[in-house]
Amino acid sequence: MIVITGATGALNGATADHLLTRFPAEDLVVVARDPSRAQRFSDRGVAVRHGDYADPSTLEPAFAGADQLLLVSSSDPHADAVALHTAAVDAAVRAGVGHVLYTSHQGAAPGTPFGPGRDHAATEEVLERSGLTWTSLRNGFYAHTLAWLAGDWRTTGVVTVPADGPVSWTSREDAAEAAAVVITRLVAGETGLDGPLTLTAEEAPTFADVAASLTRATGSRVGHVLVDPEEWLAAQVREGRPEGMARFTLGMYEAAAGGFFAGTSPLLADLLGRRPASALDAVLASGTGSGAAAGTTSTTAPSGVR
C-alpha cells in the first residue's frame, strides 16, 4: 500500500495523480487534515484518511499498512516544522511503515541562511535516527516561485534582488512526477534509492543570468540590480510587509549567494526520461511578477517555497 500525505496540495497531489496511472486506486491511500478536500481522490476510489501532523494521535492509524509512505514537508513558515515532521516520523515507526519518502529541498544543510533548508536537514537527521528505511527527495528550488522572487520585471524592466547566486530552478510538476517514478521503482524492489536524492533541472542560473535570458527571449532589455540587503528589507517593511516574512525571503537570496542551490544532478532527467523544464520556461509562462518581491504587501511565502 502507498500512503500519501499532502495530496490536497499541488506537489503531492500531482504525485498522487501520476501514481494513479501506475497503480490501482485501491493500492493508494490519501491522508488529509480535512478529508473533505480530498474528494477528488475518493471519487476515483482512493481511500481517504484523516491525519494531521499537529495532532500526532491521528497519524498512526492514518499510516497503518503503508509499504511506502510519502511525507510532505510543512509549508507554514511560522510553524515548528521539525517538530511536526518528527511527529510524523515517530508515527511511521509505530505504524510499522516499510519505507518513508520525504519531500526535502536541495539546499538542506544546518548552516544555510534559508530557514526551511535547516528544517529539512534536521528532519533528515530524524529519519536517519528512526531506524526506518527512507528516501529524501531533495527537490531543486521550485521554478514557479522565480516569477515572485524576480519581481515585476515585465513592468519595471529590471530584476532587483538583495543577493545573487546560482539556483537550479526546478519545475514542481517535474519533481512530482519524479517522486511517482521513485515510488514505483521502490515498489518493484529496485535498490539504490535510499537516503538523499538530488532532483534538479540541468542548469543553475543566477538572477543576473535570468535577466540576460529574459532579454534574449523577449527582445527587450531586462536589467539586473543588486541592492543592499538592509535597504531591501527596509523597503519591504515600508511597503507593508511583515519584517519576519521579509527576512525569511532574504534568507533564500543569501542562501543562493552562498551556493546552497548551485548543484545540479542528471537524476531528475533520468527518472523522467526527458529533459526537465528550465527556469526560463517557468518565468515566461508566468504573468507579471507578484507577491511582496514585486512590491506588494503579501504576508506569506509563495506556494512551494519550502
C-alpha positions in Angstrom: 0.0 0.0 0.0 1.2 3.5 -0.8 0.1 6.2 1.6 0.4 9.9 0.6 0.2 12.9 2.8 -0.4 16.4 1.4 -2.3 15.3 -1.6 -4.7 18.2 -1.3 -1.7 20.4 -2.2 -0.1 20.9 -5.6 3.1 18.8 -5.1 1.9 15.5 -3.6 -1.5 15.9 -5.3 0.3 15.7 -8.7 2.4 12.8 -7.4 -0.8 11.0 -6.4 -2.3 11.6 -9.9 0.8 10.1 -11.5 0.6 7.1 -9.2 -3.0 6.5 -10.2 -1.7 6.0 -13.8 0.6 3.3 -12.4 -1.3 1.5 -9.7 -5.0 0.6 -9.0 -6.8 3.1 -6.8 -7.2 0.5 -4.1 -3.4 0.4 -3.7 -3.3 4.1 -2.7 -4.4 5.9 0.5 -4.5 9.7 0.8 -4.1 11.4 4.2 -5.5 14.8 4.7 -6.1 17.2 7.6 -9.5 17.9 6.1 -10.7 14.8 4.3 -13.4 16.7 2.5 -10.8 18.5 0.5 -9.6 15.1 -0.9 -13.0 14.4 -2.5 -11.5 14.2 -6.0 -9.5 11.2 -4.8 -12.3 9.4 -3.1 -14.4 9.9 -6.2 -11.7 7.9 -8.0 -11.8 5.0 -5.5 -8.8 6.1 -3.3 -9.3 5.6 0.4 -9.0 8.9 2.3 -7.9 9.0 5.9 -7.8 11.9 8.4 -4.3 12.8 9.6 -2.7 15.9 11.0 1.0 16.4 11.9 -0.1 18.8 14.6 -2.3 16.0 16.2 0.0 13.0 16.5 -2.8 10.8 17.7 -4.3 10.8 14.2 -1.1 9.7 12.4 -0.5 6.1 13.4 -4.0 4.9 12.1 -3.5 7.2 9.1 -0.2 5.4 8.2 -1.3 1.9 9.0 -0.5 -0.7 6.4 1.9 1.6 4.4 4.6 -0.2 2.5 5.6 3.2 1.1 4.7 6.5 2.9 5.2 9.8 1.1 5.5 12.6 3.7 5.1 16.2 2.5 7.1 18.8 4.4 5.3 21.6 6.3 4.6 24.7 4.1 3.9 27.0 7.0 6.9 29.4 7.6 5.6 30.2 11.1 5.3 26.5 12.3 7.8 24.4 14.1 8.3 22.3 11.1 10.9 19.9 12.6 8.5 19.1 15.5 5.7 18.4 13.0 7.9 16.2 10.9 9.3 14.4 13.9 5.7 13.6 15.0 5.1 12.1 11.5 8.3 10.0 11.6 7.6 8.7 15.1 4.1 7.7 14.0 5.6 5.9 10.9 7.8 3.9 13.3 4.8 3.0 15.5 2.7 2.0 12.4 5.5 -0.2 11.1 5.8 1.6 7.8 8.0 -0.1 5.3 9.7 2.9 3.6 9.4 6.6 4.1 9.9 9.2 1.4 10.1 12.8 2.5 9.8 15.9 0.3 13.0 17.8 1.1 15.0 20.5 -0.6 18.2 20.7 -2.5 19.6 23.3 0.0 19.1 21.2 3.0 22.0 22.0 5.4 22.4 23.0 9.0 24.3 26.2 8.0 22.1 27.6 5.3 20.7 31.1 5.8 17.4 29.8 4.4 15.3 28.6 7.3 13.5 25.7 5.5 16.8 24.3 4.5 17.8 24.0 8.1 14.4 22.3 8.9 14.9 19.8 6.1 18.4 18.9 7.3 17.1 18.4 10.8 14.3 16.2 9.5 16.7 14.1 7.5 18.6 13.6 10.8 15.4 12.5 12.4 14.8 10.0 9.6 18.3 8.7 9.9 17.9 8.0 13.7 14.4 6.5 13.3 15.6 3.1 12.1 13.3 3.3 9.1 14.4 2.9 5.5 14.0 6.3 4.0 14.5 8.5 0.9 14.8 12.3 1.0 13.6 13.9 -2.3 15.9 16.9 -2.4 13.9 18.9 -5.0 15.5 21.9 -6.6 14.0 25.3 -5.7 10.6 25.3 -7.4 10.8 27.3 -10.6 7.3 28.8 -10.4 8.5 30.9 -7.4 11.0 32.6 -9.7 8.3 34.9 -11.0 7.6 36.0 -7.4 11.3 36.3 -6.4 12.4 38.1 -9.6 9.8 40.8 -9.0 7.7 42.7 -11.6 10.3 42.6 -14.3 7.7 42.9 -17.0 6.7 46.4 -15.8 10.0 47.7 -14.4 12.3 46.1 -16.9 14.6 45.1 -14.0 15.3 42.1 -11.9 16.1 43.6 -8.5 17.4 41.3 -5.7 19.3 41.8 -2.4 21.8 39.0 -3.1 22.5 36.7 -6.0 23.8 33.3 -6.7 23.1 30.2 -8.8 19.8 28.4 -8.3 18.8 25.1 -10.0 15.2 26.3 -10.6 13.2 23.1 -11.0 9.6 22.5 -12.1 7.4 21.4 -9.3 5.4 19.3 -11.8 8.6 17.5 -12.8 9.5 16.9 -9.2 6.0 15.5 -8.5 6.3 13.1 -11.5 9.8 12.0 -10.4 8.5 11.1 -6.9 6.0 8.8 -8.5 8.7 7.2 -10.5 10.9 6.7 -7.4 7.9 5.1 -5.5 7.1 2.9 -8.5 10.7 1.6 -8.6 10.8 1.0 -4.8 7.6 -1.0 -5.1 9.3 -3.0 -7.8 12.2 -3.8 -5.4 14.8 -1.5 -7.0 17.7 -0.7 -4.7 20.0 2.3 -4.6 17.1 4.8 -3.9 17.7 5.3 -0.2 18.9 8.4 1.6 19.1 11.9 -0.1 18.3 12.1 -3.8 19.0 15.4 -5.5 16.3 16.2 -8.1 17.1 19.3 -10.1 16.9 20.9 -13.5 20.0 20.8 -15.7 21.2 24.4 -15.1 21.6 26.7 -12.2 21.4 30.3 -13.4 21.9 33.4 -11.2 19.3 36.1 -11.2 21.7 38.0 -13.5 21.6 35.1 -15.9 17.8 35.0 -15.7 17.7 38.7 -16.6 20.0 38.1 -19.6 17.9 35.2 -20.7 14.7 37.3 -20.5 16.4 39.9 -22.6 17.2 37.4 -25.3 13.7 35.7 -25.1 11.6 38.9 -25.1 13.8 41.1 -27.3 13.5 43.9 -24.7 16.4 44.7 -22.3 15.8 43.3 -18.8 18.3 44.7 -16.4 19.7 43.3 -13.1 20.1 45.3 -10.0 21.8 44.1 -6.8 20.7 46.2 -3.8 21.9 46.4 -0.2 20.1 43.7 1.8 19.3 46.1 4.7 17.9 48.6 2.2 15.9 45.8 0.6 14.5 44.8 3.9 13.6 48.4 4.8 11.8 48.9 1.5 9.8 45.7 2.0 8.7 46.8 5.5 7.8 50.3 4.3 5.5 48.7 1.7 3.7 46.9 4.5 5.4 43.5 4.5 6.0 42.0 8.0 9.7 42.1 8.8 9.7 38.4 9.7 8.4 37.4 6.4 10.8 39.7 4.6 13.8 38.2 6.5 12.5 34.7 5.6 12.7 35.6 1.9 16.0 37.4 2.3 17.4 34.1 3.6 16.6 32.5 0.2 18.6 35.1 -1.7 21.5 34.8 0.8 21.5 31.0 0.6 21.7 31.4 -3.2 24.7 33.7 -2.8 26.2 31.1 -0.6 26.0 28.4 -3.2 23.4 26.2 -1.4 21.2 25.9 -4.5 24.0 25.7 -7.0 24.4 22.0 -7.6 22.7 20.1 -10.5 22.1 16.4 -11.0 21.2 14.3 -14.0 18.9 12.1 -11.9 15.7 14.1 -12.5 16.1 13.8 -16.3 17.0 10.1 -15.9 13.8 9.5 -13.9 11.6 11.4 -16.2 13.1 10.1 -19.4 13.2 13.6 -20.9 14.8 17.0 -20.3 13.3 18.8 -17.3 11.7 22.2 -17.7 14.0 25.2 -17.4 13.9 28.3 -15.3 13.2 30.4 -18.4 10.2 28.2 -19.2 8.7 28.9 -15.8 9.2 32.7 -15.7 8.0 33.3 -19.2 4.9 31.2 -18.5 4.0 33.4 -15.6 2.2 36.7 -15.7 3.7 39.8 -14.2 5.7 39.3 -11.0 3.6 39.0 -7.9 3.9 38.9 -4.2 6.0 41.1 -1.9 9.1 40.7 -4.1 7.2 42.7 -6.7 6.4 45.4 -4.2 3.0 44.3 -2.9 2.1 43.5 0.7 1.9 39.7 0.7 2.4 38.4 4.2 3.1 34.7 3.3 5.6 32.9 1.2 4.5 31.8 -2.2 3.2 28.3 -2.5 6.1 25.8 -2.8 8.9 27.9 -1.4 9.6 25.3 1.2 
